[in-house]
């Protein structure tokens, strides 16, 4: 997801970037705003505000965007094209294919 220019060098962005990109926290199918806030040691209200300010999206939209982008990257890999789509969906952090298709 694109990030607001004012946040690119901020500490908040670096924390979110590490969680979402380096640790790939979005892959946890049980991830919630509460659990992410707990893992980052901030309140869920602050986390919600940070996500909205940094990405211009709410928590579910940000996580879904990361999951979809991850799914696309997995699907593009030649060696994974033989895997079932459902397997790729699960590896992207969705609980099942129904939640992916929503």
DSSP file (Angstrom, degrees, kcal/mol; ACC not computed):
  #  RESIDUE AA STRUCTURE BP1 BP2  ACC     N-H-->O    O-->H-N    N-H-->O    O-->H-N    TCO  KAPPA ALPHA  PHI   PSI    X-CA   Y-CA   Z-CA
    1    1 A X              0   0    0      0, 0.0     2,-0.1     0, 0.0    61,-0.0   0.000 360.0 360.0 360.0 147.5    0.0    0.0    0.0
    2    2 A X        -     0   0    0     53,-0.1     2,-0.4     1,-0.0     0, 0.0  -0.432 360.0-141.2 -74.9 151.9    1.1    3.5   -0.7
    3    3 A X        -     0   0    0     -2,-0.1    52,-0.2    53,-0.0    51,-0.1  -0.890  21.7-101.5-118.9 142.4    2.2    5.6    2.3
    4    4 A X    >>  -     0   0    0     50,-3.2     3,-1.9    -2,-0.4     4,-0.6  -0.391  33.0-127.1 -58.3 133.5    1.6    9.3    3.1
    5    5 A X  G >4 S+     0   0    0      1,-0.3     3,-1.0     2,-0.2     4,-0.4   0.833 106.3  61.4 -53.7 -37.4    4.8   11.2    2.3
    6    6 A X  G 34 S+     0   0    0      1,-0.2    -1,-0.3     2,-0.1     3,-0.1   0.663 105.8  47.8 -67.9 -14.3    4.9   12.8    5.7
    7    7 A X  G X4 S+     0   0    0     -3,-1.9     3,-1.6    47,-0.2     6,-0.3   0.557  79.8  96.3-102.1  -9.3    5.2    9.4    7.4
    8    8 A X  T << S+     0   0    0     -3,-1.0    -1,-0.1    -4,-0.6    -2,-0.1   0.839  96.9  30.4 -55.3 -39.1    7.9    7.8    5.3
    9    9 A X  T 3  S+     0   0    0     -4,-0.4    -1,-0.3    -3,-0.1    -2,-0.1   0.317  96.2 116.1-102.6   8.2   10.8    8.6    7.7
   10   10 A X  S <> S-     0   0    0     -3,-1.6     4,-2.0     1,-0.1     5,-0.1  -0.385  71.9-124.4 -80.4 156.4    8.8    8.6   10.9
   11   11 A X  H  > S+     0   0    0      2,-0.2     4,-2.3     1,-0.2     5,-0.2   0.886 112.3  56.2 -62.0 -40.3    9.3    6.1   13.8
   12   12 A X  H  > S+     0   0    0      1,-0.2     4,-2.5     2,-0.2     5,-0.2   0.934 107.4  47.7 -58.9 -47.4    5.7    5.1   13.6
   13   13 A X  H  > S+     0   0    0     -6,-0.3     4,-3.4     1,-0.2    -1,-0.2   0.909 109.5  53.1 -62.1 -41.4    6.1    4.1    9.9
   14   14 A X  H  X S+     0   0    0     -4,-2.0     4,-2.4     2,-0.2    -1,-0.2   0.890 110.1  48.2 -62.0 -39.2    9.3    2.2   10.7
   15   15 A X  H  X S+     0   0    0     -4,-2.3     4,-2.1     2,-0.2    -1,-0.2   0.931 115.2  44.2 -65.8 -45.9    7.5    0.2   13.4
   16   16 A X  H  X S+     0   0    0     -4,-2.5     4,-2.9     2,-0.2     5,-0.3   0.911 113.0  52.1 -64.8 -42.1    4.5   -0.5   11.0
   17   17 A X  H  X>S+     0   0    0     -4,-3.4     4,-3.2    -5,-0.2     5,-1.1   0.930 109.7  48.7 -59.9 -46.6    6.9   -1.3    8.2
   18   18 A X  I  <>S+     0   0    0     -4,-2.4     5,-2.9    -5,-0.2     6,-0.4   0.925 114.9  45.0 -60.5 -45.1    8.9   -3.8   10.3
   19   19 A X  I  <5S+     0   0    0     -4,-2.1     6,-3.1     3,-0.2     7,-0.2   0.927 123.4  33.7 -65.1 -45.5    5.7   -5.6   11.5
   20   20 A X  I  <5S+     0   0    0     -4,-2.9     6,-0.3     4,-0.2    -2,-0.2   0.855 132.0  24.2 -83.6 -36.0    4.0   -5.7    8.1
   21   21 A X  I  <5S+     0   0    0     -4,-3.2    -3,-0.2    -5,-0.3    -2,-0.1   0.886 129.1  32.3 -99.6 -47.7    7.0   -6.2    5.7
   22   22 A X  I   <S+     0   0    0     -5,-1.1    -3,-0.2    -4,-0.4    -4,-0.1   0.935 133.3  28.3 -79.8 -47.2    9.8   -7.7    7.6
   23   23 A X  S   <S-     0   0    0     -5,-2.9    -4,-0.2    -6,-0.2    -3,-0.2   0.631  94.2-141.7 -86.4 -14.3    7.9   -9.9   10.1
   24   24 A X    >   +     0   0    0     -6,-0.4     3,-2.0     1,-0.1    -4,-0.2   0.908  32.2 171.5  50.7  48.9    5.0  -10.3    7.7
   25   25 A X  G >   +     0   0    0     -6,-3.1     3,-1.5     1,-0.3    -5,-0.2   0.714  65.0  74.6 -59.5 -22.6    2.5  -10.0   10.6
   26   26 A X  G 3  S+     0   0    0     -6,-0.3    -1,-0.3     1,-0.3     5,-0.1   0.686  79.9  73.9 -64.7 -17.8   -0.4   -9.9    8.2
   27   27 A X  G <   +     0   0    0     -3,-2.0     2,-0.7    -7,-0.1    -1,-0.3   0.613  69.0 101.8 -74.3 -11.5    0.1  -13.6    7.6
   28   28 A X    X   -     0   0    0     -3,-1.5     3,-2.0     1,-0.2    67,-0.1  -0.644  64.1-155.4 -73.7 112.1   -1.4  -14.4   11.0
   29   29 A X  T 3  S+     0   0    0     -2,-0.7    66,-0.2     1,-0.3    -1,-0.2   0.706  93.8  51.6 -64.8 -17.4   -5.0  -15.5   10.1
   30   30 A X  T 3  S+     0   0    0     64,-0.1    -1,-0.3     2,-0.1     5,-0.2   0.281  79.5 136.4 -98.9  10.1   -6.1  -14.5   13.7
   31   31 A X    <   +     0   0    0     -3,-2.0     2,-0.3    62,-0.2     3,-0.0  -0.344  26.5 171.1 -62.0 132.9   -4.6  -11.0   13.4
   32   32 A X     >  -     0   0    0      1,-0.1     4,-2.6    -2,-0.1     5,-0.3  -0.869  49.8-103.5-133.2 168.1   -6.8   -8.4   14.8
   33   33 A X  H  > S+     0   0    0     -2,-0.3     4,-2.4     1,-0.2     5,-0.2   0.909 123.5  50.9 -57.6 -41.3   -6.4   -4.7   15.6
   34   34 A X  H  > S+     0   0    0      2,-0.2     4,-2.3     1,-0.2    -1,-0.2   0.923 111.2  45.2 -63.9 -46.4   -6.1   -5.7   19.3
   35   35 A X  H  > S+     0   0    0      2,-0.2     4,-2.3     1,-0.2    -1,-0.2   0.879 113.9  49.3 -69.5 -36.1   -3.5   -8.4   18.8
   36   36 A X  H  X S+     0   0    0     -4,-2.6     4,-1.9     2,-0.2    -1,-0.2   0.926 111.5  49.4 -66.3 -43.3   -1.4   -6.2   16.5
   37   37 A X  H  X>S+     0   0    0     -4,-2.4     5,-2.4    -5,-0.3     4,-0.6   0.906 111.2  50.2 -60.9 -41.6   -1.6   -3.3   19.0
   38   38 A X  H ><5S+     0   0    0     -4,-2.3     3,-0.9     1,-0.2    -1,-0.2   0.923 109.8  49.5 -63.3 -44.2   -0.5   -5.7   21.8
   39   39 A X  H 3<5S+     0   0    0     -4,-2.3    -1,-0.2     1,-0.2    -2,-0.2   0.822 115.8  43.5 -64.2 -30.8    2.4   -7.0   19.7
   40   40 A X  H 3<5S-     0   0    0     -4,-1.9    -1,-0.2     2,-0.2    -2,-0.2   0.435 109.9-124.5 -94.3  -0.6    3.5   -3.4   19.0
   41   41 A X  T <<5S+     0   0    0     -3,-0.9     2,-0.3    -4,-0.6    -3,-0.2   0.891  71.9 112.8  57.5  44.2    2.9   -2.2   22.6
   42   42 A X  S   <S-     0   0    0     -5,-2.4    -1,-0.2    -6,-0.1    -2,-0.2  -0.927  74.3 -90.7-135.3 164.4    0.6    0.6   21.7
   43   43 A X     >  -     0   0    0     -2,-0.3     4,-2.5     1,-0.1     5,-0.2  -0.391  31.2-123.0 -73.1 153.5   -3.1    1.2   22.2
   44   44 A X  H  > S+     0   0    0      1,-0.2     4,-2.5     2,-0.2     5,-0.2   0.824 112.7  56.6 -67.0 -28.8   -5.5   -0.1   19.6
   45   45 A X  H  > S+     0   0    0      2,-0.2     4,-2.3     1,-0.2    -1,-0.2   0.930 109.5  44.6 -66.1 -44.8   -6.9    3.5   19.2
   46   46 A X  H  > S+     0   0    0      2,-0.2     4,-3.0     1,-0.2    -2,-0.2   0.922 113.3  50.8 -64.2 -43.6   -3.4    4.8   18.4
   47   47 A X  H  X S+     0   0    0     -4,-2.5     4,-2.7     1,-0.2     5,-0.2   0.931 109.9  50.0 -59.9 -45.6   -2.7    2.0   16.1
   48   48 A X  H  X S+     0   0    0     -4,-2.5     4,-2.2     1,-0.2    -1,-0.2   0.922 112.7  47.0 -58.4 -45.4   -5.9    2.6   14.2
   49   49 A X  H  X S+     0   0    0     -4,-2.3     4,-2.6     2,-0.2    -2,-0.2   0.914 111.5  51.0 -63.0 -43.7   -5.1    6.3   13.9
   50   50 A X  H  X S+     0   0    0     -4,-3.0     4,-3.3     2,-0.2     5,-0.3   0.915 110.1  49.3 -61.0 -44.1   -1.6    5.5   12.7
   51   51 A X  H  X>S+     0   0    0     -4,-2.7     4,-2.6     1,-0.2     6,-0.9   0.920 113.0  47.1 -62.7 -43.3   -2.8    3.1   10.0
   52   52 A X  H  X5S+     0   0    0     -4,-2.2     4,-1.2    -5,-0.2    -2,-0.2   0.905 117.0  43.2 -63.9 -41.3   -5.3    5.7    8.8
   53   53 A X  H  <5S+     0   0    0     -4,-2.6    -2,-0.2    -5,-0.2   -49,-0.2   0.905 120.5  40.2 -72.2 -42.0   -2.8    8.5    8.8
   54   54 A X  H  <5S+     0   0    0     -4,-3.3   -50,-3.2    -5,-0.2    -2,-0.2   0.922 134.3  16.7 -73.3 -45.3    0.0    6.4    7.2
   55   55 A X  H  <5S-     0   0    0     -4,-2.6    -3,-0.2    -5,-0.3    -2,-0.2   0.582  90.7-125.2-108.2 -13.9   -2.0    4.4    4.6
   56   56 A X  S  <<S+     0   0    0     -4,-1.2     2,-0.3    -5,-0.6    -4,-0.2   0.760  81.6  96.1  70.5  23.0   -5.2    6.3    4.3
   57   57 A X  S    S-     0   0    0     -6,-0.9    -2,-0.3     2,-0.0    -1,-0.3  -0.948  74.8-112.8-140.1 158.2   -7.0    3.0    5.1
   58   58 A X     >  -     0   0    0     -2,-0.3     4,-2.5    -3,-0.1     5,-0.2  -0.343  45.7 -88.9 -85.0 174.9   -8.4    1.3    8.2
   59   59 A X  H  > S+     0   0    0      1,-0.2     4,-2.6     2,-0.2     5,-0.3   0.911 124.5  46.8 -52.5 -54.7   -7.0   -1.9    9.8
   60   60 A X  H  > S+     0   0    0      1,-0.2     4,-2.4     2,-0.2    -1,-0.2   0.887 113.4  50.2 -59.9 -36.9   -9.0   -4.4    7.7
   61   61 A X  H  > S+     0   0    0      2,-0.2     4,-2.3     1,-0.2    -1,-0.2   0.921 111.9  47.0 -66.6 -43.4   -8.2   -2.6    4.5
   62   62 A X  H  X S+     0   0    0     -4,-2.5     4,-2.3     2,-0.2    -2,-0.2   0.951 115.3  45.1 -62.2 -49.7   -4.5   -2.4    5.2
   63   63 A X  H  X S+     0   0    0     -4,-2.6     4,-2.5     1,-0.2    -2,-0.2   0.916 113.5  49.7 -63.4 -43.3   -4.2   -6.1    6.2
   64   64 A X  H  X S+     0   0    0     -4,-2.4     4,-2.8    -5,-0.3    -1,-0.2   0.899 109.3  52.3 -62.8 -40.1   -6.3   -7.2    3.3
   65   65 A X  H  X S+     0   0    0     -4,-2.3     4,-2.5     2,-0.2    -1,-0.2   0.922 111.1  47.1 -62.0 -44.1   -4.1   -5.2    0.9
   66   66 A X  H  X S+     0   0    0     -4,-2.3     4,-2.3     2,-0.2    -2,-0.2   0.912 113.1  49.1 -62.8 -42.1   -1.0   -6.8    2.3
   67   67 A X  H  X S+     0   0    0     -4,-2.5     4,-2.6     2,-0.2    -2,-0.2   0.919 112.2  47.1 -65.4 -43.4   -2.5  -10.3    2.0
   68   68 A X  H  X S+     0   0    0     -4,-2.8     4,-2.6     2,-0.2    -2,-0.2   0.929 112.4  49.7 -64.3 -45.1   -3.7   -9.8   -1.5
   69   69 A X  H  X S+     0   0    0     -4,-2.5     4,-2.2    -5,-0.2    -1,-0.2   0.896 111.9  49.0 -60.6 -39.4   -0.3   -8.4   -2.6
   70   70 A X  H  X S+     0   0    0     -4,-2.3     4,-2.6     2,-0.2    -2,-0.2   0.920 109.7  51.6 -65.8 -43.5    1.4  -11.4   -0.9
   71   71 A X  H  X S+     0   0    0     -4,-2.6     4,-2.7     1,-0.2    -2,-0.2   0.927 109.8  49.9 -57.3 -46.1   -0.9  -13.8   -2.7
   72   72 A X  H  X S+     0   0    0     -4,-2.6     4,-1.9     1,-0.2    -1,-0.2   0.910 110.3  49.9 -60.8 -43.5   -0.1  -12.2   -6.0
   73   73 A X  H  X S+     0   0    0     -4,-2.2     4,-0.9     1,-0.2    -1,-0.2   0.915 112.5  47.1 -62.9 -42.6    3.6  -12.4   -5.4
   74   74 A X  H >< S+     0   0    0     -4,-2.6     3,-0.7     1,-0.2     6,-0.2   0.920 111.4  51.3 -63.0 -43.0    3.3  -16.1   -4.4
   75   75 A X  H 3< S+     0   0    0     -4,-2.7    -1,-0.2     1,-0.2    -2,-0.2   0.834 104.7  57.2 -65.1 -33.0    1.2  -16.8   -7.5
   76   76 A X  H 3< S+     0   0    0     -4,-1.9     2,-0.3    -5,-0.2    -1,-0.2   0.746  82.7 100.0 -70.6 -23.9    3.7  -15.2   -9.8
   77   77 A X  S XX S-     0   0    0     -4,-0.9     3,-1.2    -3,-0.7     4,-0.7  -0.485  71.1-142.3 -69.6 126.3    6.5  -17.5   -8.7
   78   78 A X  G >4 S+     0   0    0     -2,-0.3     3,-1.1     1,-0.3     4,-0.3   0.882  98.1  53.7 -55.5 -43.7    7.0  -20.3  -11.3
   79   79 A X  G 34 S+     0   0    0      1,-0.3     3,-0.3     2,-0.1    -1,-0.3   0.692 109.2  49.9 -70.5 -15.7    7.7  -23.0   -8.7
   80   80 A X  G X4 S+     0   0    0     -3,-1.2     3,-1.8    -6,-0.2    -1,-0.3   0.523  82.9  89.7 -97.9  -6.3    4.5  -22.2   -6.8
   81   81 A X  T << S+     0   0    0     -3,-1.1    -1,-0.2    -4,-0.7    -2,-0.1   0.738  83.4  58.6 -63.9 -20.5    2.1  -22.2   -9.8
   82   82 A X  T 3  S+     0   0    0     -4,-0.3    -1,-0.3    -3,-0.3    -2,-0.1   0.627  87.6  97.1 -82.3 -12.7    1.6  -25.9   -9.3
   83   83 A X  S <  S-     0   0    0     -3,-1.8     2,-0.1     1,-0.1    -3,-0.0  -0.424  87.8 -99.0 -74.4 151.1    0.3  -25.3   -5.8
   84   84 A X     >  -     0   0    0      1,-0.1     4,-1.7    -2,-0.1     3,-0.4  -0.404  25.7-123.9 -65.7 145.1   -3.4  -25.1   -5.2
   85   85 A X  H  > S+     0   0    0      1,-0.2     4,-2.4     2,-0.2     5,-0.2   0.881 112.4  59.0 -57.3 -38.7   -4.9  -21.6   -5.0
   86   86 A X  H  > S+     0   0    0      1,-0.2     4,-2.3     2,-0.2    -1,-0.2   0.878 102.6  52.3 -61.1 -37.4   -6.3  -22.5   -1.6
   87   87 A X  H  > S+     0   0    0     -3,-0.4     4,-2.2     2,-0.2    -1,-0.2   0.918 110.2  48.0 -63.5 -43.7   -2.8  -23.3   -0.3
   88   88 A X  H  X S+     0   0    0     -4,-1.7     4,-0.9     2,-0.2    -2,-0.2   0.877 109.2  54.4 -64.3 -37.5   -1.6  -19.9   -1.5
   89   89 A X  H ><>S+     0   0    0     -4,-2.4     5,-1.6     1,-0.2     3,-0.7   0.932 110.0  46.2 -61.1 -46.4   -4.6  -18.2    0.1
   90   90 A X  H ><5S+     0   0    0     -4,-2.3     3,-1.3     1,-0.2    -2,-0.2   0.874 109.3  54.5 -65.5 -37.5   -3.8  -19.8    3.4
   91   91 A X  H 3<5S+     0   0    0     -4,-2.2    -1,-0.2     1,-0.3    -2,-0.2   0.665 102.3  60.1 -69.5 -15.8   -0.1  -18.9    3.1
   92   92 A X  T <<5S-     0   0    0     -4,-0.9    -1,-0.3    -3,-0.7    -2,-0.2   0.460 125.8 -96.6 -91.7  -2.6   -1.2  -15.3    2.6
   93   93 A X  T < 5S+     0   0    0     -3,-1.3     2,-0.2     1,-0.4   -62,-0.2   0.443  78.6 133.6 105.9   0.6   -2.9  -15.1    6.0
   94   94 A X      < -     0   0    0     -5,-1.6    -1,-0.4     1,-0.1   -65,-0.2  -0.575  55.0-137.0 -82.1 149.1   -6.5  -15.8    5.2
   95   95 A X  S    S-     0   0    0    -66,-0.2     2,-0.3    -2,-0.2    -1,-0.1   0.844  80.0 -21.7 -71.8 -33.9   -8.4  -18.3    7.3
   96   96 A X  S  > S-     0   0    0     -7,-0.1     4,-1.2   -67,-0.1     3,-0.3  -0.950  74.5 -87.1-163.8 176.5  -10.0  -20.0    4.3
   97   97 A X  H  > S+     0   0    0     -2,-0.3     4,-2.0     1,-0.2     5,-0.1   0.781 118.4  63.9 -70.2 -24.4  -10.9  -19.3    0.7
   98   98 A X  H  > S+     0   0    0      1,-0.2     4,-0.9     2,-0.2    -1,-0.2   0.928 103.1  46.8 -63.5 -44.4  -14.2  -17.8    1.6
   99   99 A X  H  4 S+     0   0    0     -3,-0.3    -1,-0.2     1,-0.2    -2,-0.2   0.813 110.5  55.0 -69.0 -27.5  -12.6  -14.9    3.5
  100  100 A X  H  < S+     0   0    0     -4,-1.2    -1,-0.2     1,-0.2    -2,-0.2   0.911 106.3  50.1 -67.1 -42.8  -10.2  -14.4    0.5
  101  101 A X  H  <        0   0    0     -4,-2.0    -1,-0.2     1,-0.3    -2,-0.2   0.653 360.0 360.0 -75.7 -14.5  -13.1  -14.0   -2.0
  102  102 A X     <        0   0    0     -4,-0.9    -1,-0.3    -3,-0.1    -2,-0.1   0.493 360.0 360.0 -72.4 360.0  -14.9  -11.4    0.1
